[in-house]
């Protein structure tokens, strides 16, 4: 790959990653880690691979359209976007900057690293979910209550702080 081709790929990656998430516009799809690959073929077509936050995400079509539009606006005439469901997206892919932005806007980012353990006696792996208290983004209290496993988007849960009574969303750990 020539220097100019490498620069074009880097530029296409930056343009794609800067697209705002339509459901959580305080973060970009780069912040969420859903831009998985960017390449440019010999004919100049930009190939983007996206992994949605979950396979049924209703924003996937909008994200795809926004990425194509942003790349075309940046001068890339040919764009192909592919969705990859494997490996499945995980909240571990959210960048530190993305976690900071979510927190600054009153959305509790997932903490820690996803726990994957081997199932006893088999070769399959399974996820072990551990319920932890959610810290209120307004007052910092851990005295919070899960109101609904489904918040303003399917990838969030709704909580309420018992101390300050503020409702807030938290990104579900995947």
C-alpha angles and dihedrals in degrees: 000000000000123000091253091050091049090049091050091052091049090049092048089049091050093047092048094045092051093062110116118240106249094219097040104028092175087077134047127231085249090057089053092049095234094128099089105168141005125189137159120215128215091269092056097253113147112224115201126186117202128185111200119222087251133359095252096047107146091207094064095095092047092049091049091051093046092051092050090048094048093049093047090049088052090056102266104130099183117053131167120185121196127188117222118194095182125101088033117235115260132192086242086079093065108108123235087248090053092050090050092050092049092049093047089055096051098261114124109230118216113265132217128007126303112263115229117178132178115255109244112261096004142080095235121100126220135192119245112209118201119195111226130176115266116230112230108246090213105048103007095238120151090205094102135140130216104235098177135357085223119064132174089312130025092251092059135068125213120237136176126211112231091203103053097012091231115150115221142173125238126196109244113239113242 
